[in-house]
């Protein structure tokens, strides 16, 4: 594996730093799942670093029938549980599905995408709008004080009256007003889950499932304040797609950053 140095003359291959392993996607566009060192992925797989997992994650839509070990499922859920969230509200909720009938229902609720039902395990990822209630906000505020977080605040956040007026008092808000914030926080937890799956040698695919919320609420008995954020089919990949192009860093910056040109070897494709 080599990084790509972005220079004025184009891209130039440079050696890796020695800490990043050979990518599992080296056999691009094939059904082979052995890397350049001939190491098969799966159980016994050496867990990737965060950097490696970010680089090697793919949207996988073809899975082997092999079951995902329980300890791997728990590892992924634990990674999601530890995700950060605004005010530590932690609105993410998960339904772990392995039952074939339930997977078919989810598949049918998500535009009949067959790979959902074919995956050994499906994570239905939801956001709980009740995490933004006044009671929840009061608990988070007390937590800030108990754990010393309040002492790290500055500006308006150091004024207890600001919190009382802006978050703690007044009528109970419409939970739907917080849908955007709840989803944004939940997406962080989902990415923790997805990257952990990649690090364990598994494949996943983000499936946008907000339109399926009502169907899933009825099928699984969810209350109205639980809304679906995404469905994540997961399993051992039967096919790893080639990496798709990403925009150059220069195209993402809202103003030029001198270090992009002065440290080109840090960038990689």
C-alpha positions, 0 to 999 in steps of 0.5 A: 500500500502506498499513500498518494502525495498531492503535488503540483505535477499530480500524484506521486506514490510514497512509502507508507509509514509502516503502521498501516497494514495492507488494505483488504481491498487490494483485489479490487472488483473481485470476489477474492477476499485475500489481501496482498499478504494472502491473509483471509479476512474474518474470524481471527482477523487482526483488528484494524486501527481507526485510520485503517478502518476509515480507509478500508470501509466500503458499502457492502451489498453482498454477504457470506451466509456465515453468522456474525459472532455474538462478541463482534455484535457486542463490540459494535454496540459498545462502540456505538454506546460510547459515542459523543452527543450534544449535552450527552443526551445519547438519543441512539437506540438499536434493534439487532435483527437476525430472524429471517422473517423480520429481516424480510420485513425490514427489506420490504420496508426499505425499497425491497433491497435484497441484500438487507435480508441476505445479511446475517445480522441487521442493525436497525438504528433509531433516534429517541426524541424523548432524550430532548425532554425537559426531564432529560435536560434537567438530568444532563444539567445535574450531570454537568455539575456532578462530573465537573463539566460545568467548570470547563464552560466559558461565556454564556454557558457559565451562567446558571440562569442561561441554562434555566431560561434556555433549557430547563424551564418553560413548557415541554417542547414538541419532540419533533422539533429536535428530529434533526439534532437527534438524527445528527447525534445518532449518526455519530454512534452509527459511524462508530458501529460501522467503523468497528465492524470494518475493523473486525473484518466485517462489511456494512452498508448504510441504508437510509431508512427514515421513510420506513419509520412508521412501518417499523414502529407498527411492526416492532411496537415502537412509540411515536418518539422513536424514529428510524435513522438508518438500517445497517446490514452487516456480515462477512463480505462476499464481494468488496467493491473498489473504492469510489473517488473522493474530492481532493482536500483542496475542494473541501476547504472554505479557504486555502490551508497552507499546510496542504501544500507544505505537507503533501505526503500526509494526504492519501487517496 
